[in-house]
Amino acid sequence: MKIAVVGAGAIGAYVGAALHRGGAEVHLIARRDHLRAIQQNGVRVLSPRGDFTAHPHATDDPNEIGPVDYVFLGLKAHSYATSGALITPLLGEHTAVVAGQNGIPWWYFHQLKGPYEGRRIEAVDPGGATSEVLPPQRAIGCVVYPATVIESPGVIRHLEGTRFSIGEPGGELSDRCTALSEAMIAGGLKCPVEENLRDDIWIKLMGNAAFNPISALTRATMVDICRHPSTRTMVTRVMEEILDVAARVGSRPDISIEKRLRGAEGVGHHKTSMLQDLEAGKQLELDAIVTAVVEMADITGAEAPTLRTVHAATDLLARTVAA
């Protein structure tokens, strides 16, 4: 099995190192100091489950790699539409693309039975640009649960979690999903193949769409947001509205809002990825996490007043930072 990881950052390098440890042929596409460190010393993973080092091939030129069986995307979703130069050389006739992204994926309505089947979500597929680079029929959905950070170039700190849930947009238990799951498990990861992966997407999105923008707006950690009565109420309302939108497109994830809040509070004084990006001066990952949900509310006729308010404020913040 030949796998390329495009965007071998914290999650991508962790996945690549695990897959390589499990016996897959892995190629990492990384940049600058991180790339040089991996080329010289491999990927060093520091984990409560045991430290290890893997030495997969690493490059910044996908033409060195050629077509692969799977492309794992470790990029932020807002960069997919412009990533053709990195991805196209890796695509063969049967190459599958596994997007380890947060939020609503560009393929969401692909093969989804019902009134919205085949609908394009502009926020994550502007003008069809993402689908042009990443045709939806290549997509294997992936919900990423582990938390990792780049401690230093070439060194990944694995904080918690090993689960990468995957699934076909059409819900079938395909050979390509089964093979990928087996490779991930061989590398020490959990990788269930889900028939209803969209439910997993909404469960994770409940937290991301509520906590990420509020954290960026307030500079507060997740536990701070949970323990402040007014923001806890705001998060609860956002989650209620997200579940309403999910139901309107056919998903009813089996999780309570209170359980989701307890889980977030249990994380402690953790800065969300959006707050970390804000502090680092990076583009906020707003389109897939919040804007797409607002667009889906428009499509389905959901009111979602709290979500729309939070989105408006965070969208202005993102534009102010980018200016």
N, C-alpha and C positions, 0 to 999 in steps of 0.2 A: 504494500500500500504506500503510495507516494502522496505526501501532504505538504502544501505550502501554507505558511502562516503569513498573511499580509498585515503588517502592523504588529510586529512582535514587541509590544510594550509589556505592561504588567501582566495582563491576562494572556495575551498572545504568546509571550515567551514561556509563561507557566504551562500553557496547554502544549506548546511545542516540545518543551523539555519532558513533560510527562509522556507524550506520544512516542518520542524518541526512546525514552527509557523502556517503553513497552514493546519496542521492536519495529516501529514504523520508520519509513524513510521520510525524514522531516527536513524541510528547508524554511529557514526564517528570513523574512524581509524586514530589515530594521534600518536605522539611520545613525549617523554620527558616532558619538562616543559609545553609545549602547551597542552599536554594531561592532565597532572595533574591539570592545571588551569581550563580546561573545565569540568573535573570530579567534581571539587570543586565548581565552580561558574557558569558553563554553558558557552555558547558562547555569548559574549557581542558585538553587532554590533553598531558601531557609524556611522551614515549616515546622509547626508543632507535631506534624506527622512523621518528621524525620527529614533531615537535610539531604540533598543530593545534587550532583552536577551532571549535566548532559552536554554532549558536544555535537549538536546537529549542524549541518551546513548553514551558514548565514551569509547574506549578501544584500546589497541594495539594488540589484539588477535582476528582475524576474526573467529576463532573457537567458540568464545562466541556467535557469531551472527547467524551463519548458513546460509542456502540459503535465498536469498532475491529476490524481483521482479526486482529491478534495482541496478546496481553498477555504481556509479558516480566516475570517475577517476579524482582525483585532482593532480595526479602525473605528473612529467615531462615526455614527451614521451619517452625519452631515457631510462627510467627505466621500461617501460612496459614489455620488454622481460624477465626481472629477477624478476617480481613481482608475480610469480605464488603462492608463499606461502601465500601472502596476499589475493589473489583473488579467488583461487580455492575453499576454504571452503564456499564462498559466492554464488557459482554458482549452481542453480537448473536447472531442465530441460528447463525452459522457461525464465531464467534470462537474461535480456538485459544489455548491457554494454554501458554506455554513457561516451565518452572520451572528457572531456573539455580541449582539448590540442590546442596548437598553431601549425600551419604548416600543412603539408600533413599527413593525418592519414594512418595507416597501411592498412586500408580497402579500400583505394581510388578506386582501379580498381574492387572491388567486385560488381557484378551486374551492371557494367557500360557498356551499350550496345556499341559495336564498336570493333575495332581491338585489343584493349588492355584489354578487359574484362578478369578478373581473373589474370592479371599480378601481380607479386610481386615486390614491391619496396624495394630493398636491404637496403637502408639507414634507413628505419623505420621498416623493418621486416627482419632482418639479418638471412639468412638461414631458414626463416619461424619461427623463435623463438617467435616472437610476436603473430603470428597467432596461434601458439600452445597453448599459454596462453590465448589468447583472440580470439577465432574463429570469423571470420568476420561476420558470420550469426547472432551473438549476438549483433553486433554493431549498435548503434544509433549514427549518427553523431551529433556533437554539436560544434557550434561556439560561443565562449565566448566573450562578449563585455564589461562587467563591469571591473572596475579597483578597486582592493582592496589590502590592505597591512595588515600584522600582526603588530599592534601597540605595543602590548606586549602579552605575553602568554595568550591565551583565549580571546583576544580583537582584533576584526577585524575593521579596518577603511575602510568603503566603500566610495570611492572617487567619482565615477560617473558610470552611466549606470546600467541597470537592465535586459538587453536583453540576452537571451540564445537561439539562433536559433537552432532547432533540425530537423532531417530528416532521413529517411531511405536511405541506400545506393542505393536501387532500385527505389527510388522516390515515392513509394506508401504512401498514407495517412493511416498509420496502426493504429490499436486500441492501441498498446503499446505506440506509439508516442502521440496520443490524450490524453491518460490517464496521461502520464507524464507531458504534457503541462498543463493540468488542475491542477495538483498538484503544479506545479511551479507557476502558476498564483494565486492559492489560497494562496501561500506564499508571494505574493507581487511582483513577478518577471514577466517580459515579456518573453514569450516562444512560438514564432510562429513555426508552423510545416511547413517546406519548402519542396516543391517538387524538387527543384534544389539546395540542400544545398551546392553542390560543388561550385556554383557561390559565395556564402557567404564565403566559405573557401578561394577562390582566392582573394576576396576583402580584407579580413583581411591580407592575406599573402602578398599582394602588399606592405603593410606598414611594416610588420614584416621582410620580406626578404630583404627589402631595408634599413630600418633604424637600425634594430638590429645589423647586422654585422658592418656597418659603425660607429655606435655609440661605439661599443666595440673597434674598431680599433683606433678611434680618441679621445675617452673619451668625446665626445660632446653630448649635449642634442638634442632632436628632433628639437627644434626651431633653435638652432645653425646650424644644418645641413641644414635646409631649407633656412636660410638667408645667408649662404656662397655660392656664385655663383657656384663654382666648384663642391661642394658636392651636391648642389641642382640638377645640371645637371646629376651627377652620379646617384642619386636617380631616376630621371626621366628615364634614360636609363634602369636601373634595372627594373623599373615598366613596361616599354614598353616590355622588354624581357620576363617578367613574364606573361604578357597578351598574348604574342605570344605562350608561352608554354601551357597556359591554353586553348587557341583556338585549338591547335593541339590535345588536349585530349577532346575536345567537350564542353568547357565552355567559355562563353562570358559574363562576369559580366558587368552589366550596371552601370559603374561608370567611370568618367573621371580622368585622372592622376592629373590634376590641382586641382580638388575637393579633391582628396586624399591628396595632398600636403597642401592645405589650412587647412584641418582638422588636419594634423600632426602639422602644425605651430601653430594652435590654442591651442594645448595642452600645449604649453609653455615650460619652462625649465624642461622637464621631462626626466629622465634617462630611457632608454629602459630596459626591463627585462634582456636582454643579458649583458648590461653594469653592471647592478646591480649584476648579477651572477658573472661576471668577478671580480668586486671589492670585492665580498664576498668569492672569491676563490672556487666557485662552478663550476661544469661542465657546459659548454656552451650548450644551447639548439640549436645546429647547424644542427643536422641531419634532423629533421623534417622541419625546417624553410628554410634551404638553400640547404643542400646536396641532399635532395630528389628532389628538383626542378631541380638541375643540372642533376641528374640521369634521370629525365623525359625529359629534353632537349636532353640527349643522346638517349633515347628511340625513340623520335619523330623526331630527326634530326634538332632540333633548334640550332642555333649558340650560342646565349646568351653570347657574349664575356664579357660584363661588369659584369654580374652575376657570370661568371666563375672566373673572376679576383678577385672580392670581396670574393668569396668563398675560393679561394686558400689562400689568405692572412689571412682570419679569421680561416681557418682550421689549418694553421701553428700556429696562436696565441693560439688556443685551445690546440694544442699538446704541445706547450711551457709551458702553464700554468699547464697542467696536469703532466708534467715531474718532 
